[in-house]
Amino acid sequence: MSNKKETRKTTVSLSEPYVNVKIKISALWASIVFCYIYGDFFGLFKIGKIERIIEGFGPFGAVTQGSLLSVAIIVSIPCIMVALTLMLKPKICQWLNIIVATIFIIFLGATMFMSSWYFYFYLGFIEFTLKLVIIWLAWQWPKEET
């Protein structure tokens, strides 16, 4: 008789819980907002940037009530999309995400080459990719039979 204990190898794999498409898309919008925040923060380190701000210049020229309101509106839309994606009915949410992400891809394409700094290109590429994933997820929205 052998004193060796019989051992059985069992494998344990990680489970893959279902994540609702609304949560996925909302998280992507939140990630885009972080890219905006870090891009603006890193932009402050560009030589002469602080001096230009002190002189009264913003992202699109002279700082005015209107120019800052315009920028605030533009950057608030992805912030609002985080919440709207979770709150709206699926059909409205699907099309709103496709439309808003597409508009913001066009806007990114129009503004991305206004700078030659590598970090802007990198964050712009990340934003572009995340927006494409939003469009793809919204387009592939799960269907249910009624």
PyMOL commands that set and color helices and strands:
alter all, ss='L'
color gray80, all
select helices_A, chain A and resi 21-43+49-54+65-87+90-114+118-139
alter helices_A, ss='H'
color red, helices_A
select strands_A, chain A and resi 57-58+61-62
alter strands_A, ss='S'
color yellow, strands_A
deselect
rebuild
show_as cartoon
